Each structure stands twice: as structure tokens, then as C-alpha cells.
Amino acid sequence: MVTTGAEGPTPAPHPYVTQVTELWRGFYGPAPVDGPPDPGMAVDRSPRKAMVLERCTGALPATTRVYCGLVPDAMDAYLGSEHWHGRRAQEGSLFPEAASTVTTFAAFLEEAWLPTADPWARQIARYECDVLWGAATAPTAAALRAGVRLPEGAWVARCVFDVPEYAVRLREACASCPWPDAVRHTRPRARPFATLTLRTPAGLRRTHLRDAACEALRPLWDEEAGPVDTDGKAVTAALERGLVVPCVR
């Protein structure tokens, strides 16, 4: 069978490709709404959905639990979306790369959930994505005047909440009660907080900055902050730990 489009005849998909595509949608898509679910498919779909959920909570621990707690049928919505089913296949295979699970999940949330999510949930999601995929932070004017800066290639993910601390509390709450109840009754605590990510020969090095230390170093990445106190304990300690380096003149 051949279909004709604007650019001429298009060959129909190979039967094997069609079968694999339908199996993939059956295994990972939402349950059918136009008839009774197949019991065998339902049993197989559950552990597959759990594997996807585990990968997402491993990379975006607070975001995934908040989304699944606040949105009914949350993972079904993702697994039924074009973000999930439209992922690029691995070279030489019909199956997509496993690494694309988290990146497409983040893209799905950005499009389908974050525009209408509560501000506190939106901040947590944007923070966790910035930790993973943030852009290098340029030195601020205050940093250049003080003669210190963040190391080359470093980036900062900021939030008004201590998200890692919240992720631990939320995980514990989700283990003992339904996720919607856990999210409603476990809210993040406001405090000055940021995560600094450095590129090192051994890989990425992440450091959480809290309270006074976060405020003292904030002028290094926030143009709206005050001057850098180069004689302060926080900056001195950061220089000793390699979190801050002198500017090269």
C-alpha cells in the first residue's frame, strides 16, 4: 500500500515496524477507553509504568512526586503523549534511547503542566531541571570588581526552597500515604538556597549553598545582589574549597 502526499508517493510502514509501534503503545500507553482492558496487557503495563516512574523520580525526585500527587492519571498523560511516543529511536533499533525518558518528561511537564501549576511547584520543577541542564554562569559586575568569580563552566540553580531537603521529606511521606495526601500535607520550607555545579576532571561536582553562605555568595551570580564581601568567612571558605576562584586579569 502506498499513500500520496504533497511530495509524492510515500511507502507504507513495514509490517514489523507497525507491529512494534503498536506493541510499544500497548505496553506503555494509557489503558484503552473504548472497551474493556486486556487483563494480560494490564498486568504487563504496570511494571513498565513503574520503571518509567522510577527513572523520573531518580532524576527529578521532588518534581515527579509533586506532579503525580497533584495531577490525576499523571503518568498516563505522559505515557500517552507524543513526547513519550515520538522519541528518536536508537541507531539500528526501533526502540528509543533510555536517556530520553527524563528529557522528554521534563519537556512534557514544561508544555502540559508548568504553565498552570502552582507557583511553588513550578519553582521546584524549574530548579531541578536547572540542576541537570543549567547554562554556565557569567561573572557578575560585582564579582569582576571584587576580583573573584565562579569557576569556568560552573552554573547555579536557584530556588526559594531547599528542594533536596524537601525531596527527602516528600519521599518519606509518599512511602507511608497516598501521593496526593503526601503532597498536600508536605510543603517545602522557604530559605535562601542554591546549588552550585562545577565541571571537574572527575565529573560534575554539586554543592548546596544555604542560608548565610548562599546570601554571601549570591552576588557572584545575581546582578541584583549587593557587593561581594571578599573578607567574609563564606567567600574565604569558598576560595579554599575551589568553589570560587580569582579572576584572571
N, C-alpha and C positions, 0 to 999 in steps of 0.2 A: 504494500500500500504506500502511495506517495501523496503528500499534501503539497499544495501550491501556495506559495506566499509571494510577497512583493519582490523578492529576489530570486524567484524561480522555484522549481520543484525541490522539496525537502524530503529526504528519505525518512520513512517511519523508523522509530527506535527498534533496535534488535530485540526480539522476544525475551532474551535473557536479561537485558537491561531493564525492560519493562517489569519483568517478574521481580528482580532485585529491588527496584524502586518501590513496587507495591508492598513487598515484604518489609522494607525499611519503614514505610509509613504505617504498616500494620503493627510492627513491633514498637515503634516509638511515638506514633501519633496518638491523639486522644481516642477514646472509645467511640465507636460509631453511634450516631444519634438516629439513624434511620432503620434500626432493627435491634433485636436482642444481641448482646455482645457474645462473641465466641468464647466459651469458658477456657479453652486451651490458650487462646491468644491473650486473654485477660491475665492468666497465670504467668505467662511469659513476659507480658508488658510490665508487670510490677517490678521485678528485679532490674529490668533495663532502665526504668524510670529512676529507681533508687541509685543506680550507678551514675546517671547524669546528675542527680541531686548531690551526690557525694562529691563529685568533681567541682560543682559550682560552690558548695559550701566550703570546700578546701581552699578555693582561690578568693572567694568573696564571702567570708563567713557571716558577717552581720547583714550584709545586703540581701543575701539569699534567704536567710531566715525571716527578715522583716518582710520581704516581698511575698514569700509563701504564707506568712502569717496574716498579712493584710488583704491579700487578693485571693478570692475563691478560685479553685482549679488553676492555680498559678503555673505549675509545671506543665499541665496540659496545654495551657495557652502557648507557652514557649515551644513545646514539642510539636504543636500543631502549626507553628508559624513558618513562614518562608525563611526566616533567619536560620532555623534549625535544618529544614529540609533542603535549603538552597546552598548549603555549604559546599565548597570546592572539594572534589574528590582527590585522594592521594594519587600520585603518579603511578600509573599501571594498575589502578584499582577503581572499583565503583564506589568504594566506601570513603567517607571524608576523614580528614585528619582528626585525631582525638583532641589536639590542642585547640581546635576551632570551637570546641564546646563552650569554653569560658568567654572567648572573644565575641562569639555570636550571641551568647546570653547577655553580655554587657550591652551590645548593640540593640538587642531586643528590648531590654529594660529602658534604654535611653529613648527609644521611639514609642514604646507601648505603655510604659508605667511612669517614668520620672516626670514627664510634663504635668501630670495631675497628682503626683504623690505628695504627701505631707512634707513641708519644708525640712523637718528634722530627718525624715527618711531619705530625702533627696540629698542632703548634705553627707550622710553616711555613705550612700552609694557612690557619690562623686569622689569622696575621699578614698574609698577602697580601690576605685578604678585609677585614680591618680597615683596611688602607691605602685600599682602594677605597670602603668603605661604613661607616667608623667614625663613632661619635657624638661630638659636641662634648664636650671635656673640661672639667669644672667645676674651678675653682681649689681646691686643697687647703688644709687649715688652715695648713700650714706656709707656703704661698705667701701667704696673706692676712696672716699675721703678719709676713712679710718685706716686704710691700708690692709684690710683683711677681707676675705671672701670665702664662699663655699668652694670646695674643690671642683675642678673642671669636670663637667658632665653630671654633677650632682643635681638632684631635684628634690623638691619639698612638696608633700601632700599635707594640706592644712584642713582642720575641722574645728568647730567649736565644741565638739565632744571628744572624749577619749574613746575612740572606736575600738581598739584592741581590748581594752578593759570591758567595754560593753559587750563585745562579741563573746567573751568568756562567760559573762553572767547570762547572756541570752541563750547560749548553748546549753548551759546547765538548766535553765528554765524550760527549754524545749524538750529536754530529756525527761522531765517529770510531769509535763502537762501539754495539752494540745497547743500547737504553734500559734494559733490566733490568740489564745489566752496568754501565752508567754509574751508575745509582742505587746499586747495591750497593757500588761502589768509590769513589764521590764523596760524602762526607758533609759536612754543614755544620760550621763551626768555631764553637765557643762563644765569645762575647764580649758585654759589655754593649752593647745595640743597641736603637734605637727610631727610628721615622720620624715626624717632626712634619709635619702638613699644615695649611697656613694658607689661608684664603679671602682672595683679593685681587681688586681690580677687573679684573686681567688674567687671572684664573682661579686654579686651585689651585697652590700653591707647596709643594713637598715637600723636606724637609731630613733627611738621615740623620745621626743622632747616634750616635757610637761611643765606647767606652772611657771615659776620664775625663770627657769632655764629657757623655756620656749619664748617667753617675752623678751629676755635679754638678747636672744639670737634673731628674733623676728626682723630687726632692721636689715639683716643680710639678705632677706628675700622679699620683704614687703616695703615698697616705696613710701607707703603712708605711715610707717613707723618712725620713731624718733632716731636720734643718732646712736651710733654703736659705742658702747662703753668698753673700750679695749682694756681698761684696767680692772674691769669687773671679774668676779670669780667665774661666771658662766663662760665668758669669752676665753679667759685664760685656760680653763679646763678643756674647752672645745679645741683650742690650738694644740694642747698636749695630746689629745686623743686623735688628732688628724681630721676632726670634723670641720675645722676652719683652717684656712691656710693664708699666709701673707700674699698680698697682691704682687704680681711681677711687674716691676716698673719698666 
